[in-house]
Amino acid sequence: MVVAGNQKIALIACVRKIIVILNSILRDGIMWQAPQA
């Protein structure tokens, strides 16, 4: 049970990390497109 809980916590941390990276990519993409528009 403890191992499963740790794996779940690690999975959630990885997902959050990916979400943050995707958000930063989208933000940078918008910033890069703004001067062109």
Biopython code that builds the backbone (N, CA, C, O; Angstrom):
import numpy as np
from Bio.PDB.StructureBuilder import StructureBuilder

atoms = [
    (1, "MET", "N", (0.840, -1.205, 0.000)),
    (1, "MET", "CA", (0.000, 0.000, 0.000)),
    (1, "MET", "C", (0.871, 1.249, 0.000)),
    (1, "MET", "O", (0.606, 2.206, -0.728)),
    (2, "VAL", "N", (1.915, 1.228, 0.826)),
    (2, "VAL", "CA", (2.780, 2.411, 0.890)),
    (2, "VAL", "C", (3.494, 2.614, -0.446)),
    (2, "VAL", "O", (3.607, 3.738, -0.935)),
    (3, "VAL", "N", (3.977, 1.509, -1.032)),
    (3, "VAL", "CA", (4.675, 1.625, -2.324)),
    (3, "VAL", "C", (3.729, 2.166, -3.385)),
    (3, "VAL", "O", (4.096, 3.044, -4.165)),
    (4, "ALA", "N", (2.508, 1.635, -3.411)),
    (4, "ALA", "CA", (1.527, 2.098, -4.395)),
    (4, "ALA", "C", (1.257, 3.594, -4.196)),
    (4, "ALA", "O", (1.141, 4.341, -5.167)),
    (5, "GLY", "N", (1.158, 4.025, -2.937)),
    (5, "GLY", "CA", (0.923, 5.439, -2.657)),
    (5, "GLY", "C", (2.074, 6.291, -3.151)),
    (5, "GLY", "O", (1.858, 7.366, -3.710)),
    (6, "ASN", "N", (3.311, 5.813, -2.947)),
    (6, "ASN", "CA", (4.474, 6.575, -3.403)),
    (6, "ASN", "C", (4.485, 6.661, -4.922)),
    (6, "ASN", "O", (4.822, 7.704, -5.483)),
    (7, "GLN", "N", (4.121, 5.577, -5.589)),
    (7, "GLN", "CA", (4.086, 5.593, -7.051)),
    (7, "GLN", "C", (3.033, 6.576, -7.541)),
    (7, "GLN", "O", (3.248, 7.295, -8.517)),
    (8, "LYS", "N", (1.890, 6.603, -6.855)),
    (8, "LYS", "CA", (0.827, 7.534, -7.239)),
    (8, "LYS", "C", (1.298, 8.974, -7.070)),
    (8, "LYS", "O", (1.040, 9.819, -7.927)),
    (9, "ILE", "N", (1.989, 9.253, -5.965)),
    (9, "ILE", "CA", (2.513, 10.604, -5.727)),
    (9, "ILE", "C", (3.524, 10.971, -6.808)),
    (9, "ILE", "O", (3.521, 12.088, -7.325)),
    (10, "ALA", "N", (4.390, 10.011, -7.142)),
    (10, "ALA", "CA", (5.397, 10.274, -8.174)),
    (10, "ALA", "C", (4.714, 10.531, -9.513)),
    (10, "ALA", "O", (5.116, 11.424, -10.258)),
    (11, "LEU", "N", (3.684, 9.748, -9.817)),
    (11, "LEU", "CA", (2.969, 9.925, -11.088)),
    (11, "LEU", "C", (2.326, 11.308, -11.145)),
    (11, "LEU", "O", (2.416, 11.999, -12.159)),
    (12, "ILE", "N", (1.678, 11.707, -10.051)),
    (12, "ILE", "CA", (1.036, 13.032, -10.014)),
    (12, "ILE", "C", (2.090, 14.123, -10.186)),
    (12, "ILE", "O", (1.855, 15.105, -10.890)),
    (13, "ALA", "N", (3.253, 13.958, -9.546)),
    (13, "ALA", "CA", (4.315, 14.957, -9.666)),
    (13, "ALA", "C", (4.776, 15.052, -11.113)),
    (13, "ALA", "O", (5.004, 16.149, -11.623)),
    (14, "CYS", "N", (4.916, 13.902, -11.780)),
    (14, "CYS", "CA", (5.359, 13.908, -13.184)),
    (14, "CYS", "C", (4.321, 14.593, -14.061)),
    (14, "CYS", "O", (4.663, 15.377, -14.946)),
    (15, "VAL", "N", (3.043, 14.291, -13.809)),
    (15, "VAL", "CA", (1.980, 14.910, -14.608)),
    (15, "VAL", "C", (1.986, 16.418, -14.407)),
    (15, "VAL", "O", (1.867, 17.174, -15.371)),
    (16, "ARG", "N", (2.121, 16.854, -13.174)),
    (16, "ARG", "CA", (2.153, 18.299, -12.909)),
    (16, "ARG", "C", (3.332, 18.942, -13.613)),
    (16, "ARG", "O", (3.219, 20.039, -14.160)),
    (17, "LYS", "N", (4.489, 18.237, -13.596)),
    (17, "LYS", "CA", (5.685, 18.774, -14.249)),
    (17, "LYS", "C", (5.437, 18.942, -15.750)),
    (17, "LYS", "O", (5.802, 19.955, -16.347)),
    (18, "ILE", "N", (4.803, 17.916, -16.347)),
    (18, "ILE", "CA", (4.505, 17.978, -17.785)),
    (18, "ILE", "C", (3.531, 19.126, -18.069)),
    (18, "ILE", "O", (3.694, 19.848, -19.052)),
    (19, "ILE", "N", (2.534, 19.292, -17.222)),
    (19, "ILE", "CA", (1.551, 20.366, -17.417)),
    (19, "ILE", "C", (2.250, 21.726, -17.366)),
    (19, "ILE", "O", (1.965, 22.604, -18.181)),
    (20, "VAL", "N", (3.161, 21.898, -16.414)),
    (20, "VAL", "CA", (3.877, 23.169, -16.295)),
    (20, "VAL", "C", (4.706, 23.419, -17.552)),
    (20, "VAL", "O", (4.744, 24.536, -18.069)),
    (21, "ILE", "N", (5.374, 22.359, -18.043)),
    (21, "ILE", "CA", (6.197, 22.510, -19.256)),
    (21, "ILE", "C", (5.305, 22.871, -20.442)),
    (21, "ILE", "O", (5.644, 23.758, -21.226)),
    (22, "LEU", "N", (4.164, 22.187, -20.578)),
    (22, "LEU", "CA", (3.255, 22.488, -21.695)),
    (22, "LEU", "C", (2.744, 23.922, -21.582)),
    (22, "LEU", "O", (2.667, 24.629, -22.586)),
    (23, "ASN", "N", (2.396, 24.355, -20.382)),
    (23, "ASN", "CA", (1.910, 25.724, -20.194)),
    (23, "ASN", "C", (2.979, 26.731, -20.595)),
    (23, "ASN", "O", (2.672, 27.737, -21.233)),
    (24, "SER", "N", (4.246, 26.468, -20.222)),
    (24, "SER", "CA", (5.325, 27.394, -20.564)),
    (24, "SER", "C", (5.550, 27.409, -22.071)),
    (24, "SER", "O", (5.832, 28.461, -22.645)),
    (25, "ILE", "N", (5.427, 26.241, -22.721)),
    (25, "ILE", "CA", (5.594, 26.188, -24.185)),
    (25, "ILE", "C", (4.483, 26.985, -24.856)),
    (25, "ILE", "O", (4.741, 27.769, -25.770)),
    (26, "LEU", "N", (3.236, 26.783, -24.399)),
    (26, "LEU", "CA", (2.124, 27.529, -24.989)),
    (26, "LEU", "C", (2.311, 29.027, -24.765)),
    (26, "LEU", "O", (2.054, 29.828, -25.664)),
    (27, "ARG", "N", (2.757, 29.406, -23.569)),
    (27, "ARG", "CA", (2.964, 30.816, -23.255)),
    (27, "ARG", "C", (4.055, 31.397, -24.156)),
    (27, "ARG", "O", (3.899, 32.488, -24.704)),
    (28, "ASP", "N", (5.170, 30.655, -24.306)),
    (28, "ASP", "CA", (6.254, 31.138, -25.164)),
    (28, "ASP", "C", (5.770, 31.214, -26.605)),
    (28, "ASP", "O", (6.122, 32.151, -27.322)),
    (29, "GLY", "N", (4.968, 30.243, -27.044)),
    (29, "GLY", "CA", (4.449, 30.249, -28.414)),
    (29, "GLY", "C", (3.603, 31.484, -28.660)),
    (29, "GLY", "O", (3.716, 32.121, -29.707)),
    (30, "ILE", "N", (2.750, 31.826, -27.691)),
    (30, "ILE", "CA", (1.912, 33.020, -27.832)),
    (30, "ILE", "C", (2.796, 34.266, -27.864)),
    (30, "ILE", "O", (2.556, 35.183, -28.650)),
    (31, "MET", "N", (3.815, 34.295, -27.011)),
    (31, "MET", "CA", (4.712, 35.446, -26.977)),
    (31, "MET", "C", (5.458, 35.585, -28.306)),
    (31, "MET", "O", (5.678, 36.699, -28.781)),
    (32, "TRP", "N", (5.847, 34.449, -28.910)),
    (32, "TRP", "CA", (6.571, 34.508, -30.177)),
    (32, "TRP", "C", (5.651, 34.934, -31.308)),
    (32, "TRP", "O", (6.082, 35.628, -32.228)),
    (33, "GLN", "N", (4.379, 34.522, -31.251)),
    (33, "GLN", "CA", (3.449, 34.846, -32.337)),
    (33, "GLN", "C", (2.941, 36.277, -32.240)),
    (33, "GLN", "O", (2.554, 36.867, -33.249)),
    (34, "ALA", "N", (2.939, 36.838, -31.043)),
    (34, "ALA", "CA", (2.392, 38.182, -30.854)),
    (34, "ALA", "C", (3.072, 39.222, -31.754)),
    (34, "ALA", "O", (2.362, 39.981, -32.413)),
    (35, "PRO", "N", (4.422, 39.299, -31.820)),
    (35, "PRO", "CA", (5.084, 40.314, -32.656)),
    (35, "PRO", "C", (4.747, 40.127, -34.135)),
    (35, "PRO", "O", (4.665, 41.109, -34.872)),
    (36, "GLN", "N", (4.549, 38.880, -34.584)),
    (36, "GLN", "CA", (4.238, 38.646, -35.992)),
    (36, "GLN", "C", (2.848, 39.182, -36.318)),
    (36, "GLN", "O", (2.635, 39.742, -37.393)),
    (37, "ALA", "N", (1.906, 39.014, -35.398)),
    (37, "ALA", "CA", (0.546, 39.495, -35.632)),
    (37, "ALA", "C", (0.517, 41.018, -35.482)),
    (37, "ALA", "O", (-0.537, 41.633, -35.639)),
]
sb = StructureBuilder()
sb.init_structure("model")
sb.init_model(0)
sb.init_chain("A")
sb.init_seg("    ")
for serial, (resi, resn, name, xyz) in enumerate(atoms, 1):
    if name == "N":
        sb.init_residue(resn, " ", resi, " ")
    sb.init_atom(name, np.array(xyz, "f"), 0.0, 1.0, " ", f" {name:<3s}", serial, name[0])
structure = sb.get_structure()
